[in-house]
Amino acid sequence: MTNSCETTSKLMLKHKAQKIDHVAIAVLDLEQAIGYYSMIGFSLIDRMTTTGARSAMNSAVMEAGPIKFVLLEGADENSQITRFINPESVRPALRSTSNPLTCMAI
């Protein structure tokens, strides 16, 4: 059974959503991930480096037809990508055991 808020949200999404621009995927090894996605038919479109105290990352845009993935690799141990993909690097008090994604390496 759905509530009215859920129904309203679904209707808004159905009428307003037109397409997904890209999907971001956190990876442990960017070069290995580029190789994998290239092997299954994606083309490397662009590479970027982002700097910042918590946002440092290397990324690669992979595309196959209308599908676009942005592969993200943390540039250092303080990067939010590194902290997401490697939760043991996060102080124990900040770890979430209720969210299964924080325990999963993609």
Secondary structure, 3 states (H helix, E strand, C coil): CCCHHHHHHHHHHHHHCCCCCCEEEECCCHHHHHHHHHHCCCEEEEEEEECCCCCCEEEEEEEECCEEEEEEEECCCCCHHHHHHCHHHCCHHHCCCCCHHHHCCC
